[in-house]
Amino acid sequence: MLRNLNELLTEALYWVPALIIALSFHEYAHGKAADLLGDPTPRNQGRLTLNPLKHVDPIGLLMLILVKFGWAKPVQVNPLFFRGERRRGMLKVALAGPATNFILALIAGIGLTICAELGRLGSGVFYHLFMFFVYLLIYNVNLGVFNLLPVPPLDGSKILFNLLPPKYSGFLYEIERYGSLILLVLLITGLYRYFLEPVAGFLITSILYLADLLVLPFF
């Protein structure tokens, strides 16, 4: 039992910081995108930071503890401040989070490929870095894909809202009232995995292939 506890604690040393980085960069990207478009709301609410405490959502944290997957507190934005067309601005803000996760996933893929090659030299430190990059890759891909689900308050719903014609807005806002409940059901029942696992698996394989192409010629 003590051995299992030690293994869980050791594993947590890899996945906890990886998940914190994925969540913090995701929400910061939303806030920064809105800030660049002229909206002062994220800055005024202290969300233009990588401090994870500023992005904690109680229910998302509870789901993180229960099912090892959750979400952060959505960044509030006010499209009335946006320069240019508001729907396009909201689309950019919604896409910023998942896009940042996929960029971090590529960086993680490159990092773990480098560590795998350098690890052949025999230094144990590369193993620990390798494991951290593995979790950083997995969590960023999973978080990016998960947030593309068209369920409020996830980014996918905001993307859908701003792509569909305005005549559907009433129906979509009605769904938004039950978004958190739908999200909890998807997480607790595991139904989200039917979308997440095949898409995330394909992306992880593709990222690792691309990382090999970028890194291996130097070894």
HELIX and SHEET records of a PDB file:
HELIX    1   1 LEU A    2  LEU A   36  1                                  35    
HELIX    2   2 THR A   41  ASN A   44  1                                   4    
HELIX    3   3 PRO A   52  HIS A   55  5                                   4    
HELIX    4   4 PRO A   58  VAL A   67  1                                  10    
HELIX    5   5 PRO A   79  PHE A   81  5                                   3    
HELIX    6   6 ARG A   86  LEU A  118  1                                  33    
HELIX    7   7 GLY A  119  LEU A  121  5                                   3    
HELIX    8   8 VAL A  125  PHE A  146  1                                  22    
HELIX    9   9 ASP A  155  LEU A  163  1                                   9    
HELIX   10  10 PRO A  166  TYR A  168  5                                   3    
HELIX   11  11 SER A  169  GLU A  176  1                                   8    
HELIX   12  12 GLY A  179  THR A  189  1                                  11    
HELIX   13  13 ARG A  193  VAL A  215  1                                  23    
HELIX   14  14 LEU A  216  PHE A  218  5                                   3    
END                                                                             
